[in-house]
Amino acid sequence: SAFLSNVNSRRPVEEYIEFGKHLLLSDVNKVIFIDEILYDSLSIYENAKTTFIKINKQTIYLYAYVDKIINFSLSGADNNKDTLDYIIIMCNKTEWIKQAIELDLYKTDQFVWVDFGIRYIFNCSNDDYRNKIETLNCKSYDKVRIASIWDLNTQSNQNYYTTIMWYFAGGVFGGQKDKLLLFAELIKKQCLNIIETKGTLMWEVNVWYLIYQQNSELFSTYYCDHNNNIIDNY
């Protein structure tokens, strides 16, 4: 997982941290890429199963291309949430999971991404939420396991570059490490191509669907919504 502060004004930083605390307390091996300015306040959660990697915005490769993002305009976006900083961070999830794979701190073949603040969509107790996180450790897939909301066989006539597409839910994905590395490579190429040809960038779930259209064999999908099923059905 990862958390950078001050990328939008949707919620106070303290609220994101309160949500993320329940992920940090889960009894499962975790690599958390954390804003360097927050590290001191969160270091109490670091232990044998929780490794923090300090980051800042400049560590994200997409920031080197910001000057080329000259047509950034998202239709129906929440201006408090869907800032360019937020979009860049969403599109970097696959890069962070790639870095975690390359670090291989816990010597595993399976990795799962979980959004740091995803606790807010769950309708359950904090203990049940942590139990759900821990069940992910028992699942194994030989492809990229990814949650889908919309019917993947139905084409939308909306603009992929400006309107959010919920073919995929963005908060949880995982699977076999070599397939995740390929996924990360494809996403990076796609993001840079969008910036070069369109002068924009959009939600990571839209980029993921563009990859899925050409590489469906890479994925093992399951249906969910923005609720408990995003982990229960993993």
trRosetta pair geometry for C-beta under 8 A, 3 or more apart (Angstrom, degrees):
i j d omega theta_ij theta_ji phi_ij phi_ji
1 20 7.5 170 136 -140 145 105
1 23 6.2 26 -4 150 168 151
1 30 6.9 -18 18 -165 102 108
1 31 7.8 161 29 87 57 54
1 32 5.3 -11 70 -116 89 78
1 33 7.3 -152 104 29 43 73
1 96 8.0 -4 158 131 9 143
1 113 6.8 127 -84 -161 56 64
1 114 5.3 -42 -76 74 112 72
1 115 6.6 98 -136 -168 103 11
1 116 4.6 130 166 -75 122 73
2 32 6.8 158 -91 -168 39 57
2 33 3.8 -11 -111 65 98 102
2 34 7.2 -156 -149 -68 56 40
2 55 7.1 -9 -151 34 112 151
2 89 7.4 -153 106 -170 124 101
2 92 7.6 -62 69 103 163 107
2 93 7.3 -157 26 -111 122 63
2 96 5.0 -102 -42 -120 135 167
2 116 6.3 -102 76 -41 29 120
3 16 6.4 152 -149 146 127 124
3 17 7.7 123 158 -87 161 66
3 20 6.0 -25 -58 -93 152 160
3 32 7.3 -6 10 -178 94 102
3 33 7.6 162 22 90 48 65
3 34 5.7 7 56 -122 89 67
3 35 6.2 -73 109 -9 73 95
3 38 7.2 -48 103 61 111 159
3 116 4.1 -49 -64 34 105 179
3 117 7.3 101 -106 -33 116 93
4 7 5.6 68 100 -38 105 124
4 35 4.8 117 -128 -73 50 105
4 55 6.8 -75 -83 97 101 111
4 56 7.7 109 -128 -143 112 34
4 57 6.6 98 -160 -74 148 74
4 85 7.9 -125 107 166 131 108
4 89 5.8 -137 36 -111 126 137
5 13 4.7 17 -136 -115 113 126
5 16 7.7 178 -106 61 75 143
5 35 4.9 -68 3 -2 89 174
5 37 6.6 -87 37 71 131 115
5 38 6.0 134 -28 -46 126 123
6 13 7.0 -21 -46 -69 69 119
7 83 6.3 -170 159 67 69 124
7 85 3.9 -149 -152 124 86 117
7 86 4.9 134 137 -72 111 66
7 89 5.8 -7 -152 -13 169 143
8 80 6.1 94 169 152 103 50
8 81 5.0 65 164 -135 157 32
8 82 7.4 59 -110 -9 143 17
8 83 4.8 -177 -92 7 89 115
8 85 6.9 -170 -50 75 72 106
8 86 4.7 17 -41 -59 123 128
9 80 4.9 -87 77 -156 85 83
10 78 7.1 58 -98 127 110 129
10 80 4.9 121 -83 130 61 98
10 81 4.1 46 -69 -86 128 86
11 15 4.3 -101 168 75 116 133
11 16 5.8 134 96 -47 121 85
11 117 7.8 161 61 -168 149 159
12 15 4.8 100 62 -2 80 100
12 16 7.5 -147 99 -1 47 83
13 16 5.7 -56 -155 36 39 111
13 17 6.3 37 150 -19 70 107
13 38 7.7 -150 178 -92 128 126
14 17 5.6 -55 -148 38 32 113
14 18 6.4 38 152 -24 65 103
15 18 5.6 -48 -149 31 34 114
15 19 6.7 33 152 -15 63 101
15 117 7.9 53 122 -140 76 130
16 19 5.8 -56 -155 37 33 110
16 20 6.1 27 152 -16 68 112
16 116 6.8 42 175 110 99 113
16 117 4.6 -68 -144 -83 76 134
17 20 5.5 -58 -140 43 32 110
17 21 6.3 52 154 -42 64 95
17 38 7.4 -159 -93 -157 122 134
17 41 7.9 -24 -142 116 153 122
17 42 7.2 -133 -142 -84 113 112
18 21 5.8 -36 -152 8 29 119
19 22 6.8 -60 -178 23 38 105
19 23 7.8 29 137 -8 66 103
19 116 7.3 98 100 130 101 68
19 117 4.0 65 91 -146 140 73
19 118 7.3 155 161 41 122 27
19 119 4.0 -173 -161 47 85 115
19 120 5.3 -42 -112 -40 138 89
20 23 5.3 -52 -161 35 54 113
20 24 6.2 55 144 -22 77 104
20 116 4.3 -6 -106 169 117 91
20 117 5.6 -49 -55 -78 85 62
20 119 7.4 -146 -61 -1 28 121
21 24 5.4 -55 -149 38 36 115
21 25 6.3 31 154 -19 68 108
21 45 7.3 -146 -137 -84 68 144
22 25 5.7 -50 -141 37 33 111
22 26 7.1 55 152 -43 58 91
22 119 5.1 95 53 -97 131 144
22 126 5.3 -128 -117 -154 130 95
22 129 5.4 23 152 100 139 130
22 130 5.8 -122 179 -65 88 91
22 133 7.9 165 135 -17 84 144
23 26 5.8 -38 -161 2 36 117
23 30 7.3 131 152 -125 90 152
23 114 6.3 -179 -132 108 130 128
23 116 6.3 -135 41 -149 155 49
23 118 7.6 81 -66 41 128 90
23 119 6.9 -129 -36 -47 90 107
23 133 6.2 166 -126 -111 66 155
24 30 7.2 -149 -121 86 48 164
24 32 7.1 -4 -98 -56 90 160
24 42 7.3 -131 -107 -168 159 106
24 45 4.2 -9 169 -175 132 148
24 50 6.0 59 -157 -132 76 149
25 45 7.2 -87 -66 -136 61 112
25 130 6.0 -57 97 -108 95 135
26 30 7.3 103 70 -50 99 133
26 130 4.5 -171 -97 -151 81 84
26 133 4.0 -61 -123 95 160 138
26 134 5.6 -160 -172 -57 104 83
27 49 6.8 30 -157 110 48 170
27 130 7.4 68 4 166 76 111
27 134 5.6 19 62 -103 80 126
28 49 6.6 146 96 176 19 126
28 133 6.2 -144 16 135 138 94
28 134 5.2 -174 -47 -113 115 63
28 136 7.0 54 -152 64 167 96
28 137 4.8 -151 -128 -55 117 127
29 49 5.1 -111 -96 -153 49 79
29 105 7.7 -177 -179 95 119 98
29 106 4.1 77 179 -108 156 161
29 108 7.3 162 72 -21 148 141
29 137 7.6 112 24 -111 82 119
30 49 6.3 59 15 146 82 76
30 50 4.8 2 63 -113 110 68
30 51 6.9 -176 95 29 61 65
31 51 5.1 -17 -112 69 67 104
31 53 6.5 22 -179 -11 93 114
31 100 4.3 163 68 -123 149 111
31 103 6.7 135 -121 68 153 142
31 105 6.2 134 -80 28 116 133
31 106 7.9 -138 -41 -8 101 111
32 50 6.6 3 1 -168 119 88
32 51 7.0 167 25 84 71 49
32 52 5.3 -31 75 -106 96 64
32 53 7.1 177 87 22 43 74
32 116 7.4 90 -145 -105 105 107
33 52 7.9 124 -110 -163 18 58
33 53 4.8 -31 -106 71 66 104
33 55 4.9 28 177 -14 98 137
33 96 5.1 -109 -1 -138 146 124
33 99 7.4 68 -73 77 130 139
34 38 5.7 -110 168 79 104 109
34 39 5.7 127 105 -87 121 75
34 42 6.1 -129 -164 69 156 148
34 52 4.9 -33 18 -154 128 106
34 53 7.0 137 19 64 72 47
34 54 6.3 -41 73 -104 79 49
34 55 6.7 143 66 24 27 88
35 38 4.5 67 74 11 98 109
35 39 7.4 -143 94 -37 51 74
35 54 7.8 -1 138 -153 17 67
35 55 6.5 -58 -95 72 35 77
35 56 6.8 72 -146 -99 67 57
36 39 5.5 -23 -152 -14 41 119
36 54 4.2 65 -97 -175 85 109
36 55 6.5 -159 -36 60 85 25
36 56 5.4 -40 11 -56 116 94
37 56 7.9 77 -17 -100 90 99
38 41 5.7 -69 -167 48 61 106
38 42 5.5 33 145 -6 92 119
39 42 6.1 -80 -144 50 27 95
39 43 5.8 48 161 -57 70 98
39 52 6.1 139 -132 145 95 146
39 54 5.2 -24 -68 -99 143 107
40 43 5.9 -31 -141 -4 26 119
42 45 5.6 -39 176 25 76 113
42 46 7.7 91 127 -35 75 89
42 52 6.9 135 104 -96 112 147
43 46 5.2 -30 -163 3 58 120
43 52 6.9 -96 -105 19 66 154
45 50 5.7 -70 140 121 84 159
45 52 8.0 97 81 -51 93 118
46 50 5.4 -138 -128 100 40 99
46 51 7.0 58 -144 -116 94 29
46 52 5.4 -73 -91 -3 115 108
47 50 5.2 52 40 35 73 96
51 105 5.6 -45 1 141 163 171
53 99 7.4 -167 116 131 173 132
53 103 7.8 -127 -75 -65 139 161
55 59 4.7 -114 -152 52 87 146
55 60 7.7 69 177 -46 123 83
56 59 5.8 110 55 -4 57 100
57 60 5.9 -53 -169 21 49 112
57 63 5.7 109 152 -77 89 151
57 85 7.1 -54 -120 -140 130 104
57 88 8.0 55 -152 103 96 139
58 63 6.1 -109 -117 82 41 154
60 63 5.2 93 79 -13 89 103
60 88 6.1 101 134 152 147 111
60 89 7.1 -82 -104 -94 159 58
60 92 5.0 -61 -139 -97 112 154
60 95 7.4 123 -139 79 73 152
61 64 6.1 -43 -177 15 54 114
61 65 7.9 29 140 -3 70 105
61 92 7.6 155 32 -115 80 105
61 95 6.7 -163 13 -123 112 159
61 188 7.3 17 78 -138 147 111
62 65 5.8 -66 -164 41 52 105
62 66 7.4 85 140 -60 72 75
62 88 4.7 -169 93 -148 138 101
62 91 6.4 78 -59 88 158 122
62 92 6.5 -119 2 -69 121 103
62 191 6.5 -66 -100 150 115 138
62 195 7.8 177 -148 -60 90 148
62 201 7.3 63 -165 -100 135 164
63 66 5.5 -6 -156 -32 50 115
63 88 6.7 74 -65 -175 72 153
65 68 5.0 -46 -179 35 80 117
65 69 6.8 87 126 -31 83 94
65 192 6.9 -160 -78 -121 166 76
65 195 5.1 35 152 164 136 161
66 69 5.6 -53 -155 23 43 113
66 84 7.4 96 -138 149 99 136
66 88 7.9 -23 -89 -83 96 146
67 70 7.9 10 161 -58 45 92
68 195 5.2 75 104 165 120 103
68 196 6.9 -15 166 -90 145 47
68 199 6.3 -126 158 -126 70 67
69 72 5.1 37 160 -48 102 114
69 84 6.5 132 122 -144 149 132
69 195 5.9 -58 -76 -134 80 96
69 199 6.2 134 -140 175 31 58
69 200 6.0 84 -151 -118 82 29
69 201 5.8 -41 -120 -2 127 101
70 199 4.5 -47 49 -176 81 124
70 200 8.0 -86 57 -65 43 64
71 198 6.4 -114 67 153 134 69
71 199 3.9 84 8 97 106 109
71 200 4.6 -73 85 -55 88 101
72 84 5.5 2 -172 -90 164 112
72 87 7.9 -177 -147 42 120 156
72 199 7.8 -111 -39 134 61 75
72 200 5.0 149 -89 -131 51 82
72 201 6.7 -13 -107 36 101 72
73 162 6.3 -8 100 -125 76 109
73 200 7.1 -73 24 -117 62 134
74 77 3.6 69 98 -48 115 133
74 82 5.4 -91 69 142 155 139
74 87 7.8 -177 -53 -75 140 138
74 162 5.7 174 -132 -160 41 59
74 163 7.7 143 -168 -80 71 29
74 164 7.6 42 -172 -45 116 84
74 202 6.4 135 -103 -125 104 87
74 203 7.8 91 -131 -31 137 90
75 159 7.0 92 6 57 138 117
75 162 4.4 62 -6 145 101 103
75 163 4.8 -28 64 -79 118 79
76 163 6.5 48 30 -127 118 79
76 164 7.2 -104 85 12 112 96
77 81 7.6 -143 175 72 84 86
77 82 3.8 -109 -168 70 114 147
77 164 7.8 121 -93 -33 72 108
78 81 4.1 30 93 31 116 108
78 82 5.3 114 56 -3 66 99
79 82 6.9 -56 -93 53 25 83
79 83 7.6 65 -170 -71 51 73
81 86 6.1 138 163 -154 57 174
82 86 5.9 -125 -133 78 27 135
82 87 6.5 49 -168 -56 72 98
82 203 7.6 -52 -131 -72 113 95
83 86 4.6 102 52 4 75 102
83 87 7.1 -140 95 -4 41 86
84 87 5.6 -53 -146 37 35 112
84 88 6.3 39 155 -21 67 104
84 201 7.3 90 -145 58 82 113
85 88 5.8 -56 -150 35 29 112
85 89 6.5 27 154 -17 64 107
86 89 5.8 -58 -152 36 31 110
86 90 6.4 32 152 -20 66 105
87 90 5.7 -53 -148 35 33 112
87 91 6.3 25 156 -13 66 109
87 201 5.4 141 135 111 128 105
87 202 6.5 -87 -150 -156 130 16
87 203 6.5 -94 -127 -81 90 41
87 204 7.8 170 -162 -36 61 73
88 91 5.9 -62 -148 42 29 107
88 92 6.4 29 152 -25 64 111
88 201 6.8 60 -78 106 66 156
89 92 5.6 -60 -149 32 32 114
89 93 8.0 64 151 -49 58 74
90 93 6.4 -19 -173 -23 40 108
90 170 6.4 -12 -159 -178 110 151
90 203 6.1 -43 117 -151 154 58
90 204 4.1 -141 144 -17 95 113
91 94 7.9 -41 173 21 48 97
91 187 7.1 179 -170 168 79 113
91 191 5.4 115 175 -107 134 137
91 201 6.3 -74 -28 -180 158 124
91 204 4.8 -176 -85 -88 52 90
91 207 6.2 66 -121 13 100 157
92 95 4.7 -51 -165 38 70 119
92 96 6.1 71 138 -24 86 96
93 96 5.9 -57 -153 35 33 108
93 97 6.5 25 154 -13 67 104
93 113 5.6 79 177 -166 110 156
93 170 7.4 164 -11 -180 162 97
93 173 7.9 91 135 41 132 115
93 204 6.1 50 17 -147 118 166
94 97 5.8 -51 -144 39 35 107
94 98 6.3 45 150 -25 63 104
94 180 7.5 -166 -148 -178 84 80
94 183 5.8 -129 -140 120 128 93
94 184 4.0 177 155 -107 102 73
94 187 4.5 99 48 45 158 154
94 188 7.4 -134 94 -42 121 80
94 204 7.9 168 -14 -156 99 125
95 98 5.4 -50 -150 33 33 117
95 99 6.5 35 151 -20 64 101
95 184 6.0 130 -80 -156 42 114
95 187 7.9 -126 -42 91 76 122
95 188 6.8 93 -76 -78 100 108
96 99 5.5 -49 -149 34 36 112
96 100 6.5 38 151 -19 65 102
96 113 7.5 103 85 -115 106 116
97 100 5.4 -48 -148 36 38 115
97 101 6.4 44 150 -22 65 102
97 111 5.7 139 -165 132 102 136
97 113 5.1 -73 -72 -65 127 111
97 174 7.9 -156 -143 -112 143 62
97 180 5.7 -91 130 172 124 129
97 184 6.6 -155 73 -73 93 124
98 101 5.7 -54 -151 34 31 113
98 102 6.4 26 153 -16 65 107
98 180 7.2 -166 -80 133 63 93
98 181 5.9 101 -122 -117 90 66
98 184 4.1 122 -60 -163 123 174
99 102 5.7 -56 -145 39 32 109
99 103 6.3 34 154 -20 66 105
100 103 5.7 -53 -146 36 31 111
100 105 7.6 -67 -161 12 71 102
100 111 6.1 137 103 -142 121 139
101 104 6.6 18 174 -66 38 76
101 111 5.8 -89 -77 -30 90 156
101 177 4.7 146 -137 -155 122 109
101 180 6.3 169 -60 90 146 122
101 181 6.1 -128 98 -68 160 98
104 107 6.1 60 167 -85 94 43
104 108 7.6 -172 -149 34 74 58
108 111 6.9 134 98 -65 114 69
108 177 7.7 142 109 -50 69 126
109 140 8.0 40 87 -142 105 107
109 176 6.3 -18 155 -141 93 73
109 177 5.6 -121 -166 -1 49 110
110 139 7.6 179 179 95 149 64
110 140 5.4 -101 -77 -119 148 74
110 141 7.4 107 -127 35 111 64
110 174 6.7 49 178 160 84 115
110 175 6.9 -95 -141 167 78 16
110 176 6.5 -45 -98 -94 66 43
110 177 7.1 -121 -82 -40 18 83
111 174 5.6 -153 103 -148 51 92
111 175 7.4 -19 58 58 68 40
111 177 5.7 80 -2 -93 111 82
111 180 5.9 -66 60 8 118 172
112 136 4.9 -97 45 169 172 131
112 139 7.8 71 -69 68 135 113
112 145 7.9 -33 -108 67 91 117
112 172 6.8 -5 -179 -163 102 85
112 173 7.3 -177 -152 98 63 29
112 174 3.2 -35 -103 -81 65 145
112 175 7.9 100 -87 -12 66 41
112 234 7.6 44 -133 -176 134 149
113 172 6.6 172 88 -143 70 36
113 173 5.3 7 47 56 108 72
113 174 6.2 -176 13 -72 62 76
114 118 6.0 -108 176 22 83 141
114 133 6.6 30 -112 -127 173 98
114 136 7.4 -130 -57 -31 125 171
114 171 6.9 20 -155 160 52 81
114 172 5.6 9 -106 -104 67 83
114 231 7.9 26 -116 -90 116 114
115 118 4.0 111 70 -50 100 104
115 170 7.2 68 -59 113 127 85
115 171 4.2 -69 -1 -142 122 82
115 172 7.3 -85 -1 -55 83 60
117 120 6.1 7 155 -4 89 110
118 121 6.0 -45 -176 26 69 108
118 122 7.4 69 135 -26 77 103
118 171 4.6 112 -110 -166 130 131
118 172 7.2 84 -138 -50 170 92
118 230 7.5 -117 -178 94 132 144
119 122 5.8 -64 -162 25 46 115
119 126 7.8 15 -155 -119 129 75
119 129 5.7 48 -130 -170 91 154
121 171 7.4 -131 26 -42 146 171
121 226 4.8 -101 -150 165 139 85
121 227 6.0 -126 157 -94 96 33
121 230 7.2 36 102 12 136 139
122 128 7.9 -172 158 100 128 100
122 129 5.2 118 103 -104 160 107
122 132 7.3 -170 -130 39 144 157
122 227 7.1 111 -109 -168 42 49
122 228 5.5 82 -137 -86 79 72
122 231 8.0 -6 -96 18 120 123
123 227 6.5 -15 6 -155 104 98
123 228 6.2 -82 44 -38 78 108
124 128 3.8 -101 159 91 122 133
124 129 5.6 156 84 -55 108 75
124 132 7.3 107 66 -24 157 132
124 228 6.2 84 -25 -96 121 124
125 128 4.6 97 54 7 80 102
125 129 7.0 -136 97 -7 43 85
126 129 5.5 -49 -148 33 34 115
126 130 6.6 32 155 -16 65 102
127 130 5.9 -55 -152 36 32 108
127 131 6.4 35 149 -20 64 105
128 131 5.4 -52 -149 35 35 115
128 132 6.5 40 151 -23 66 100
129 132 5.7 -52 -153 31 33 113
129 133 6.7 35 149 -19 64 101
130 133 5.5 -48 -151 33 38 114
130 134 6.4 37 151 -19 66 106
131 134 5.6 -57 -150 37 33 112
131 135 6.7 41 151 -29 65 98
132 135 5.7 -46 -153 22 35 113
132 136 7.7 48 148 -29 58 91
132 228 7.1 -124 -110 -155 156 87
132 231 4.6 86 165 110 114 144
132 232 6.7 -56 -136 -67 115 69
133 136 6.1 -43 -174 9 40 115
133 231 7.1 -59 -78 -143 44 154
134 137 5.8 -36 -174 12 52 117
135 138 5.6 -53 -167 28 55 113
135 139 7.2 52 142 -26 74 102
135 231 7.2 112 65 159 112 106
135 234 8.0 138 107 59 102 116
136 139 5.8 -56 -156 26 44 113
136 172 8.0 -131 -106 -156 136 122
136 174 7.1 114 -172 -1 115 163
136 231 6.6 -73 -63 -152 104 102
136 234 6.2 -5 -110 94 86 154
139 145 7.4 -110 140 78 127 177
139 174 7.8 101 94 84 116 135
139 234 5.8 -144 4 120 177 99
141 144 7.7 45 113 176 129 2
141 145 4.2 124 27 -50 166 117
141 174 7.2 119 38 102 119 84
141 175 4.4 -63 83 -123 111 83
141 176 6.3 -118 99 -26 63 83
141 220 5.2 -138 -164 45 132 149
142 175 7.3 -10 96 -171 7 100
142 176 5.0 25 -145 -33 37 142
142 179 7.2 112 156 -22 47 142
142 220 7.8 93 58 -33 59 136
143 175 5.6 -65 100 -156 37 145
143 176 6.6 26 -36 20 11 108
143 179 5.4 -165 -150 -164 39 168
143 217 8.0 -128 -125 152 133 50
143 218 6.1 149 -161 164 101 39
143 219 5.8 130 150 -150 125 11
143 220 4.2 130 67 -20 120 96
144 173 6.4 9 177 176 94 112
144 174 7.6 172 -155 96 57 21
144 175 4.6 -150 -116 27 30 154
144 176 7.8 -93 -64 40 46 73
144 179 5.1 -147 -46 137 77 115
144 180 6.1 129 -101 -84 93 63
144 183 5.0 95 -86 -63 147 143
144 218 5.6 21 15 142 114 88
144 219 5.0 -45 71 -106 96 65
144 220 6.8 172 76 24 41 72
145 173 6.5 170 87 -160 59 61
145 174 5.3 -13 56 68 105 71
145 175 4.4 156 1 -67 81 98
145 219 7.8 132 -95 -163 20 67
145 220 4.9 -26 -99 75 66 105
145 221 7.9 161 -155 -89 47 25
145 222 7.2 9 -170 0 88 110
145 234 6.3 81 143 -167 129 81
146 168 5.8 -25 157 -137 115 120
146 173 4.4 7 -105 -122 82 108
146 175 7.9 -45 -38 -27 76 125
146 208 7.3 -169 -170 178 153 138
146 219 5.6 -51 29 -149 118 112
146 220 7.4 131 18 72 69 53
146 221 5.7 -35 73 -106 80 70
146 222 7.8 165 83 26 35 73
147 168 6.5 108 83 -161 60 70
147 169 4.2 -33 101 46 118 109
147 171 7.5 -15 43 54 140 78
147 172 5.7 59 -11 69 127 95
147 173 7.0 -123 8 -79 78 75
147 221 7.5 112 -130 -158 12 72
147 222 6.0 -41 -111 73 59 82
147 223 7.5 77 -162 -154 71 13
147 224 4.5 -35 -159 31 118 126
147 229 8.0 133 -142 120 127 83
147 230 5.2 0 -110 -140 170 75
147 233 7.1 103 -115 81 100 111
147 234 7.2 -55 -66 -90 102 76
148 152 5.6 -46 -153 -49 150 108
148 167 6.1 -35 -144 165 91 60
148 168 5.6 -49 -103 -99 59 56
148 169 7.2 -155 -91 0 9 81
148 221 4.6 27 -18 -175 126 120
148 222 6.8 161 23 73 87 28
148 223 5.6 -49 76 -97 86 56
148 224 7.3 116 57 25 40 74
149 166 4.3 -43 72 151 134 104
149 167 6.9 175 51 -172 76 8
149 168 7.0 110 9 -161 84 5
149 169 5.3 101 -39 -53 106 90
149 223 7.4 104 -109 -153 26 71
149 224 6.7 -58 -84 77 69 61
149 225 5.9 85 -125 -110 101 54
149 226 7.7 0 -95 -33 136 74
150 154 6.7 -110 162 63 101 110
150 156 7.6 -5 167 -51 161 117
150 165 7.1 -76 19 176 149 76
150 166 5.1 120 -25 92 104 76
150 167 4.7 -63 57 -95 110 49
151 154 4.2 60 86 5 112 113
152 167 5.8 87 -102 -161 70 106
152 212 7.0 -94 -149 148 119 142
152 216 7.9 125 158 -127 134 117
152 221 6.4 57 -35 111 151 175
156 160 7.9 127 80 -75 114 79
156 165 5.9 -160 30 -122 156 110
156 167 8.0 -124 -12 -52 123 104
158 163 4.3 -82 161 76 125 148
158 165 7.0 177 75 -81 120 93
159 162 4.5 15 100 38 124 101
159 163 5.2 106 60 6 74 103
160 163 7.4 -58 -92 53 15 79
160 165 6.3 -17 -125 -25 72 138
160 202 7.3 172 146 57 60 159
160 206 5.4 146 -175 -169 79 113
160 209 7.4 -138 -139 82 117 118
160 210 6.6 105 172 -68 147 106
161 194 7.0 174 -118 -154 106 113
161 198 5.6 -132 -141 -168 149 156
161 200 5.8 93 178 82 110 135
161 202 5.5 -170 -157 -30 42 138
161 206 7.5 151 -90 153 29 148
162 200 7.8 -14 -77 148 74 162
162 202 6.8 -116 -73 -99 21 132
164 202 7.6 -172 -90 173 58 110
164 203 5.1 44 -117 6 90 153
164 205 7.0 48 -164 66 87 119
164 206 6.7 -119 -136 -51 46 110
165 203 7.7 -178 34 70 67 123
165 205 6.3 -156 78 117 72 99
165 206 4.9 104 31 -100 106 79
165 209 5.6 -68 104 15 135 159
166 169 7.1 25 -162 -77 87 61
166 205 6.7 8 -114 140 40 151
167 205 6.8 165 54 165 73 100
167 208 7.7 -159 83 93 107 97
167 209 4.3 92 54 -100 141 128
167 212 7.1 -149 129 50 139 153
168 173 7.9 9 -176 -73 126 126
168 205 4.6 -163 73 -148 92 94
168 208 5.0 -49 35 95 156 137
168 209 6.1 -162 -2 -61 106 88
168 212 7.5 162 -45 -32 124 146
169 172 7.0 11 104 36 108 80
169 205 7.1 -23 -128 -108 8 134
169 224 5.8 -65 5 80 148 111
169 225 7.4 143 -76 -164 138 18
169 226 6.4 173 -132 -79 124 69
169 230 5.5 -110 114 -117 153 115
170 203 7.2 -111 -61 173 145 103
170 204 5.4 102 -130 74 126 110
170 205 4.7 -99 -64 -58 100 102
170 208 7.7 173 -104 -1 80 144
171 226 7.7 101 -3 -127 136 80
171 230 5.7 27 71 167 119 151
172 230 5.1 136 18 157 129 99
172 231 6.0 179 -90 -79 168 70
172 234 6.2 -82 141 -88 136 126
174 180 7.2 -28 -162 -83 40 132
174 234 7.4 42 33 -168 116 125
175 179 5.5 -54 120 78 125 125
175 180 5.8 162 71 -55 90 98
175 220 6.9 145 -104 33 129 110
176 179 4.7 70 73 16 94 110
176 180 6.8 -172 88 -11 43 90
177 180 5.5 -57 -145 38 34 113
177 181 6.3 38 155 -23 67 102
178 181 5.6 -48 -149 32 34 114
178 182 6.7 35 151 -17 63 101
179 182 5.6 -50 -151 36 36 112
179 183 6.3 43 148 -23 65 103
179 218 6.1 158 -161 -166 104 85
180 183 5.3 -47 -146 34 36 117
180 184 6.4 40 153 -21 65 101
181 184 5.6 -49 -149 34 32 113
181 185 6.5 34 151 -20 63 104
182 185 5.6 -53 -150 35 34 113
182 186 6.4 32 153 -17 66 106
182 218 6.6 -135 103 -136 125 130
183 186 5.9 -59 -150 38 29 109
183 187 6.3 29 154 -19 65 108
183 211 7.2 92 -146 151 72 155
183 218 6.5 152 -78 156 89 135
184 187 5.7 -55 -145 36 30 111
184 188 6.3 32 157 -21 65 105
185 188 5.9 -54 -148 34 29 110
185 189 6.5 26 155 -14 63 107
186 189 5.9 -56 -149 38 31 109
186 190 6.2 29 154 -19 65 110
186 211 4.9 102 133 -132 126 124
186 215 6.5 -61 -132 3 165 161
186 218 8.0 -133 2 -28 158 178
187 190 5.6 -58 -145 39 30 111
187 191 6.1 31 157 -21 67 106
187 204 7.8 14 -153 -152 129 92
187 207 6.0 79 -143 137 86 123
187 208 7.1 -10 -101 -86 110 64
187 211 6.3 -46 -77 -55 67 149
188 191 5.9 -52 -145 34 28 110
188 192 6.4 22 158 -12 63 108
189 192 6.1 -61 -149 41 28 106
189 193 6.2 29 153 -21 65 110
190 193 5.6 -56 -147 37 30 113
190 194 6.4 32 154 -21 65 104
190 207 5.4 138 114 -164 129 99
190 210 5.8 147 -158 96 140 126
190 211 6.0 -99 -40 -66 157 95
191 194 5.8 -53 -150 33 30 111
191 195 6.5 29 153 -17 64 105
191 201 6.5 28 -155 -126 89 110
191 207 6.1 8 -74 -134 80 149
192 195 5.6 -52 -148 37 34 112
192 196 6.2 31 155 -17 67 109
193 196 5.8 -57 -143 40 30 108
193 197 5.9 2 167 3 68 115
194 197 6.5 -67 -132 50 22 91
194 198 5.1 -31 -173 33 64 121
194 200 6.6 -70 156 78 98 67
194 201 6.0 108 109 -102 125 59
194 202 7.5 -106 175 12 152 86
194 207 7.2 -91 -22 -104 151 104
195 198 7.2 -53 -92 57 11 78
195 199 6.9 47 -167 -113 47 22
195 200 7.2 -148 -106 58 49 23
195 201 6.1 0 -76 -63 88 96
202 206 4.7 -19 107 56 121 146
202 207 6.9 163 72 -42 83 87
203 206 4.9 97 69 1 84 101
203 207 7.5 -156 100 -2 48 85
204 207 5.5 -57 -153 39 42 111
204 208 6.1 46 150 -25 72 103
205 208 5.4 -47 -145 34 35 117
205 209 6.6 36 154 -21 63 101
206 209 5.9 -54 -152 33 32 109
206 210 6.8 35 150 -20 63 101
207 210 5.7 -51 -155 31 36 114
207 211 6.7 35 148 -16 65 103
208 211 5.6 -57 -156 37 35 111
208 212 6.3 39 147 -24 68 105
209 212 5.2 -47 -144 33 39 117
209 213 6.6 51 155 -30 65 96
210 213 5.9 -44 -155 20 31 116
210 214 7.5 5 156 3 58 104
211 214 6.6 -77 -162 47 34 94
211 215 5.6 -34 166 38 74 118
211 218 7.8 -55 148 57 103 143
212 215 6.5 -89 -123 64 23 72
212 216 5.7 56 -179 -93 71 67
212 218 7.9 -128 -113 57 57 103
212 219 6.0 -8 -121 -10 96 151
213 216 7.3 9 -129 -52 11 93
215 218 4.4 12 149 -1 105 123
215 219 7.5 103 115 -16 81 95
216 219 6.1 -70 -164 36 47 107
222 233 4.8 -176 145 141 130 107
222 234 6.7 175 53 -110 148 27
223 229 7.7 -20 116 149 63 134
223 233 6.7 -72 73 157 51 162
224 227 7.3 -157 174 53 89 73
224 229 3.9 -178 -138 114 88 101
224 230 4.6 128 151 -84 152 52
224 232 7.8 144 -117 55 114 83
224 233 5.1 -167 -77 45 102 134
225 229 6.0 61 31 51 68 124
225 230 7.5 -96 76 -52 32 88
226 230 6.8 16 -126 -45 34 131
227 230 6.8 148 64 -11 36 92
228 231 6.7 -69 -177 47 54 89
228 232 5.2 41 140 -18 88 124
229 232 5.0 -63 -119 53 41 108
229 233 4.7 23 -177 -9 82 116
230 233 7.2 -29 -105 40 9 96
230 234 7.4 32 148 -53 44 97
231 234 5.4 -29 -154 -11 40 121
